[in-house]
Amino acid sequence: MNELDLLIENYFTESFETSDLLRLVEQVMEESKCKLPNRGDIAEGIVAAAIVAKLSKREGGKIGMVSASDVIQQVAKIDQMSTVVTNVVPDFTEGFEDTIGFSISMPKRPFAALTDPSLLSCLEGEYEGAVKYVNSGPMHKFATRLASNKKANQILVRAAGTEDQKGTKVDISIIVDGQRLRNQLSLKVKGGDQFAQKTGKSFSVQEAFWEPLEIDVSALEQKYNTIVDQIPDGKPFSSREEIDNGGYMLLASQAAELVYAQAYKTLESKLNNNRFEAEFVRRLADYIRTGAVGPESEFVELVKIEQGDFKRARFGKKFYAEIENANLYPVLNTSGSYPKIQIVYEDDEGNKSILVQMRAKVERASGKSGGTKKYGVLMRNYLETGPALYKLAAI
């Protein structure tokens, strides 16, 4: 999905003003000039370099404030992937030195963009956001503790989020003397709000998508299959126009709307019924926590790097207390091409923001068969975070 699609899908709310639209469109147009590969992968390298710069910034017995130049200098030391580059810096106590290692593993194109000096201006927002993150209170205190613990620490900062994308949500690991600490990062960037998805037109996909929230859509199986059985399997079409002319995209949308309408009714019932609400909200919190940081939530914090800023979230007892006391309600939106359900958080002042949204999408997927490009209909369901998540899970 491109940036403009995300803008339309996720950011048009009741409070959205014309000036916001113009600003975001200008930003999208500016970013399109850079033609960067995956910004999320690139940001992992930048944030890891920023952490190394912070841990190394020891001046006059205290930790200094990191600048973008400090981060760029650390990135410049990396000339190939998976190689550990080290800094040796003195502890605040005489007689001890800490060795700070830094390594990056990511696909070749993002790595090439990260290490290309000519693209620095395209990544200004990521550098500024990373700098703001490492200069914030928690990371500053962490760096100070390591610098004054009267030990010769072996510290490794490792950006390797793409190595095991199914097994862990950790993108940046911080390991001290062989021990993994609580400062592991799951990183997001602007537009990277997805944390779970199910793909396919089989009804079992729909059941699996809603099951973690105990939303039962099984009664719709026959009606759903009557619609999707009209959509050919695989990629049998010679062009995308053939898909459109056959009305298959519309059929897929109708099938999705059928399920989303039922899911919305169940959500509305659960959130409006005091007997079910507390149990459902805890289950929703579990779903969000697992999707955002995985099973290692004790060790992982979610960090979203924005243009020149950041947001941070953890999913411990405080998050559960906040979400269980939150005023939440669902909204079904079928005005776009595909349905979506937003769970909205309303604070004590009446301000509303999205906690999570479940969103259907249908694509004209392509692939090659016998050297010939072929097309088919691909149905997806996304679970995505919203701004309210970073309010309720704020540290």
C-alpha positions in Angstrom: 0.0 0.0 0.0 1.4 3.4 -0.9 1.5 6.4 1.4 -1.5 8.2 -0.2 -3.6 5.0 0.3 -2.6 4.9 3.9 -3.4 8.6 4.3 -6.9 8.1 3.0 -7.5 4.8 4.9 -6.2 5.8 8.3 -6.1 9.5 8.8 -9.4 11.0 7.7 -11.3 11.5 11.0 -13.9 14.0 12.2 -11.1 16.3 13.4 -9.1 16.2 10.2 -8.6 19.7 8.7 -7.7 20.9 5.2 -4.3 22.1 6.5 -3.6 18.6 7.7 -4.4 17.2 4.3 -2.2 19.7 2.5 0.7 19.0 4.9 0.5 15.3 4.5 0.1 15.4 0.7 3.2 17.7 0.5 5.1 15.2 2.7 4.1 12.3 0.5 5.1 14.1 -2.6 8.5 15.1 -1.1 9.2 11.6 0.0 8.3 10.2 -3.4 11.3 12.1 -4.9 13.7 10.1 -2.8 12.6 6.6 -4.1 13.8 4.8 -0.9 13.3 1.1 -0.3 11.7 -0.1 2.9 11.9 2.8 5.4 11.3 0.5 8.3 14.4 -1.5 7.6 16.5 1.7 7.2 15.1 3.1 10.4 16.3 0.0 12.3 19.9 0.8 11.3 19.5 4.5 12.2 18.0 3.8 15.6 20.6 1.2 16.4 23.4 3.6 15.5 21.7 6.3 17.7 21.7 3.9 20.6 25.4 3.2 20.1 26.1 6.9 19.8 24.2 7.5 23.1 26.0 4.7 25.0 29.4 6.1 23.7 28.7 9.8 24.5 30.7 10.0 27.7 31.9 13.5 28.5 33.3 14.9 31.8 31.8 12.2 33.9 28.3 12.3 32.4 26.3 11.1 29.4 26.1 13.8 26.7 23.2 14.7 24.3 23.5 13.0 21.0 23.2 14.9 17.7 22.3 13.6 14.2 26.0 14.0 13.3 27.0 11.6 16.1 24.5 9.0 14.6 25.8 9.6 11.0 29.3 8.9 12.2 28.3 5.6 13.7 26.5 4.6 10.5 29.6 5.5 8.5 31.6 2.9 10.4 29.5 0.1 9.0 30.9 -1.0 5.6 29.2 -4.4 5.4 26.3 -6.2 7.0 26.6 -8.5 10.0 30.1 -7.2 10.8 30.5 -6.1 14.4 32.1 -2.6 14.7 33.3 -1.7 18.2 33.8 1.4 20.2 35.9 1.2 23.4 34.9 3.9 25.9 36.0 4.6 29.5 33.7 3.9 32.4 33.1 6.9 34.7 35.1 4.9 37.3 38.8 4.8 36.5 40.3 1.4 35.5 37.3 0.2 33.6 36.4 0.3 29.9 33.2 -0.7 28.1 33.3 -2.3 24.6 30.2 -1.3 22.6 29.6 -3.5 19.5 27.3 -2.6 16.7 26.0 -4.7 13.8 23.3 -4.5 11.2 21.5 -7.2 9.2 18.9 -6.1 6.6 18.1 -6.6 2.9 20.7 -5.3 0.5 18.7 -2.4 -0.9 17.8 -0.8 2.4 21.4 -1.3 3.6 22.7 0.5 0.5 20.3 3.4 1.1 21.3 3.6 4.8 25.0 3.8 3.9 24.6 6.2 0.9 25.6 9.7 2.0 23.7 11.3 -0.9 20.4 10.1 0.7 20.9 11.7 4.1 18.5 14.5 3.3 15.8 11.9 2.5 16.2 10.4 5.9 16.4 13.6 8.0 13.1 12.8 9.8 14.3 9.4 10.8 17.6 10.7 12.1 15.9 13.4 14.1 13.3 11.0 15.6 16.1 8.6 16.6 18.1 11.3 18.2 15.0 12.5 20.2 14.4 8.9 21.3 17.9 8.2 22.6 18.1 11.6 24.3 14.8 10.9 26.2 14.8 10.2 29.9 14.7 6.3 30.0 17.5 5.8 27.4 19.6 8.6 29.1 19.3 6.9 32.5 20.1 3.5 30.9 23.3 4.9 29.3 24.3 6.5 32.6 23.9 3.3 34.6 26.1 1.4 32.2 28.7 4.1 32.3 28.9 4.2 36.1 28.5 0.6 37.2 32.2 0.0 37.9 32.4 -2.9 35.4 34.1 -3.5 32.0 30.9 -4.3 30.1 30.6 -6.0 26.8 27.7 -4.3 25.1 26.2 -5.4 21.7 23.5 -3.4 19.9 22.2 -5.5 17.0 19.7 -4.4 14.3 18.4 -7.6 12.9 14.7 -7.4 12.7 14.4 -9.0 9.2 16.3 -12.2 10.2 13.4 -13.8 12.1 10.2 -11.9 11.2 7.9 -14.8 12.1 9.7 -15.9 15.3 10.0 -12.5 17.1 8.9 -8.9 17.1 12.3 -7.7 18.2 14.0 -5.4 15.7 16.9 -4.1 17.8 18.5 -6.1 20.6 20.7 -4.7 23.4 22.8 -7.4 25.0 25.1 -6.6 28.0 27.6 -9.2 29.1 25.7 -11.9 27.3 22.4 -11.0 29.0 19.4 -9.7 27.1 17.9 -6.7 29.0 14.4 -5.2 29.0 15.5 -2.6 26.5 14.7 -4.6 23.4 12.9 -2.7 20.6 10.1 -3.4 18.2 10.3 -0.6 15.7 7.6 1.1 13.7 7.8 4.0 11.2 5.1 6.2 9.7 2.7 4.0 7.8 3.9 0.9 9.6 0.9 0.4 11.8 0.1 -3.2 10.8 0.8 -5.8 13.4 -1.3 -8.8 12.2 -2.8 -10.0 9.0 -4.6 -13.0 7.5 -4.6 -13.6 3.8 -6.8 -15.7 1.5 -10.4 -16.1 0.4 -11.1 -19.3 2.4 -13.7 -18.8 5.1 -11.3 -20.3 7.5 -9.1 -17.2 7.1 -12.0 -15.0 8.3 -12.6 -17.3 11.3 -8.9 -17.2 12.2 -8.8 -13.4 11.9 -11.6 -12.9 14.3 -11.1 -15.8 16.7 -8.5 -14.1 19.0 -11.3 -11.7 20.0 -13.8 -14.6 20.4 -15.9 -13.2 17.6 -17.8 -16.1 16.0 -18.7 -15.6 12.3 -19.3 -19.3 11.6 -23.0 -18.7 10.8 -22.0 -16.8 7.7 -20.0 -19.6 6.1 -22.6 -20.6 3.5 -23.5 -17.1 2.4 -19.8 -16.1 2.3 -18.8 -19.2 0.2 -21.7 -18.6 -2.2 -20.1 -15.2 -3.0 -16.4 -16.2 -3.1 -16.9 -19.4 -5.0 -17.6 -17.2 -8.0 -14.0 -15.9 -7.8 -11.6 -18.2 -9.6 -8.7 -19.6 -7.5 -5.1 -18.8 -8.1 -4.0 -16.4 -10.9 -5.9 -17.4 -14.1 -6.3 -13.9 -15.6 -4.2 -12.4 -18.3 -4.7 -8.8 -17.1 -6.0 -6.7 -14.2 -8.7 -5.4 -16.5 -10.0 -8.9 -16.9 -10.5 -9.1 -13.1 -12.3 -5.7 -13.1 -14.5 -6.6 -16.0 -15.6 -9.8 -14.4 -16.7 -8.0 -11.3 -14.5 -10.1 -9.1 -13.2 -7.3 -7.0 -16.7 -6.3 -6.1 -17.6 -9.9 -5.2 -14.6 -10.0 -2.8 -15.7 -6.7 -1.3 -19.3 -7.9 -0.8 -18.0 -11.1 1.0 -15.8 -9.1 3.3 -18.6 -6.6 4.1 -20.9 -9.6 5.1 -18.3 -10.7 7.7 -17.4 -7.3 9.0 -21.0 -6.3 9.5 -21.5 -9.4 11.7 -18.2 -8.8 13.6 -19.3 -5.2 14.2 -22.5 -6.3 15.8 -20.6 -8.7 18.1 -18.1 -6.0 19.0 -20.9 -3.5 19.8 -22.7 -6.0 22.0 -19.5 -7.0 23.9 -18.5 -3.3 24.5 -22.0 -2.3 25.5 -22.7 -5.2 27.9 -21.2 -4.8 31.3 -21.1 -8.6 31.8 -18.9 -9.1 28.7 -17.0 -5.9 28.4 -14.2 -6.4 31.0 -13.4 -9.9 29.7 -13.5 -8.7 26.1 -11.2 -5.7 26.8 -8.7 -8.0 28.5 -8.8 -10.3 25.4 -8.4 -7.2 23.2 -5.4 -6.1 25.2 -3.8 -9.6 24.9 -4.3 -9.5 21.1 -2.8 -6.0 20.9 0.2 -6.9 23.1 0.9 -10.1 21.1 0.6 -8.4 17.8 2.7 -5.4 18.8 5.6 -7.0 20.6 5.0 -10.8 20.5 5.4 -13.3 23.3 8.5 -11.5 24.7 6.5 -8.5 26.0 8.4 -8.5 29.3 11.6 -7.5 27.4 10.2 -5.4 24.5 9.0 -1.9 24.1 7.3 -0.6 21.0 9.0 2.5 19.5 7.5 4.4 16.6 9.8 6.8 14.8 8.0 9.6 13.2 9.3 12.6 11.2 11.5 14.3 13.8 9.8 12.6 16.8 9.0 9.3 18.4 6.4 7.5 20.5 7.0 4.7 23.0 4.8 2.0 24.4 5.0 -0.9 26.8 2.4 -3.6 27.5 2.6 -4.4 31.2 0.3 -3.9 34.1 -0.1 -0.2 33.5 -1.4 -0.8 30.0 -3.9 -3.3 31.1 -5.2 -1.0 33.8 -5.5 1.9 31.4 -7.3 -0.1 28.7 -9.7 -1.8 31.2 -10.8 1.7 32.4 -11.0 3.2 28.9 -14.1 4.3 27.2 -14.1 2.2 24.0 -16.6 1.8 21.2 -16.6 0.3 17.7 -17.3 2.1 14.4 -18.1 0.3 11.2 -17.1 2.1 8.0 -18.2 0.8 4.6 -18.0 4.1 2.7 -14.6 3.1 1.1 -13.8 0.3 -1.3 -13.5 -2.2 1.5 -15.0 -2.4 5.0 -13.1 -1.5 8.2 -14.0 -1.5 11.9 -12.3 1.0 14.2 -12.3 0.6 18.0 -12.3 4.2 19.2 -11.0 5.6 22.5 -12.7 8.7 24.0 -10.9 10.4 26.8 -12.4 12.4 29.7 -12.3 15.6 27.6 -14.3 14.0 24.8 -11.2 13.7 22.5 -11.5 10.7 20.2 -8.8 8.6 18.6 -8.4 5.2 17.1 -7.0 2.4 19.3 -7.0 -0.3 16.6 -8.7 -1.0 13.4 -9.6 -4.2 11.5 -9.4 -3.6 7.7 -10.2 -5.6 4.7 -8.4 -5.1 1.4 -8.6 -6.8 -2.0 -5.7 -6.8 -4.5 -5.1 -7.8 -8.1 -2.1 -10.0 -7.3 0.4 -10.9 -10.0 2.8 -13.7 -10.6 4.6 -15.5 -13.5 3.5 -18.8 -14.8 5.5 -20.4 -17.6 7.2 -17.1 -18.2 3.9 -15.3 -18.6 2.5 -12.7 -16.1 -0.8 -13.8 -14.7 -3.2 -12.2 -12.2 -5.6 -13.2 -9.5 -7.8 -11.9 -6.7 -6.1 -11.7 -3.3 -8.1 -11.0 -0.1 -6.4 -9.6 3.0 -7.5 -8.7 6.5 -5.3 -6.3 8.6 -5.1 -5.5 12.2 -3.5 -2.0 12.7 -2.7 0.2 15.6 -4.0 3.8 16.0 -2.8 6.9 17.9 -4.7 5.9 21.1 -2.4 2.9 21.6 0.5 5.2 22.4 -1.7 7.0 24.9 -2.9 4.0 26.8 0.5 2.2 26.6 2.7 5.2 27.2 5.6 4.7 29.5 
